Amino acid sequence: MTTEYVSMLSQSLEKKKQYLRLLLVRCKEQTAILQDNFSTPEQLDDNIAQKGELIDDINILDDGFEQLFARVKDELENNKEKYALEIAVMQGLIRDITDLTADIEATERRNKEYATARFSNLRKEAKEIRKSSNAVSAYYKNAMAKVQVDGPQFYDSKK
């Protein structure tokens, strides 16, 4: 039974590694979205939703891994030589997972900077549009105030 649990631990780590690879791809897609001035808010929302689903799946895997590890921890510690190969495989997977996690965190930090810059530019553009709109509105109000129509310009005086 313990051998099956150890195998399940490895499978769980392998699956987490796959999800982290997908998450890194989504993070890089988000970078492209944030750097593209023609991308839409819907594209960003979809990307964030996809990342959220992956993160939820990873959290579920982590919870399951912790519960399973708690069951076999003593057996693994007491029989290290018996499970040496499995432990080595899991250690390699954990190193890969750690590397992927570091890449994701670095990409997320850059994305935060890109998002901050993009939203700052959008605020500036919106402010400029409001200023322009107000200037145009003031111009037309001023122009219309100067134009006075007191009656027909061509009056037929014949009756």
CORDA-V507015 format. One record per run of one state. SS is the DSSP state (H for helix, E for strand, - for the rest). FROM is the first residue (numbers start at 1). LEN is the number of residues. Records with the same first field share a line. If there is no record, write none. Layout:
SS = FROM-LEN / FROM-LEN
This chain:
- = 1-1 / 36-5 / 79-5 / 147-13
H = 2-34 / 41-38 / 84-63
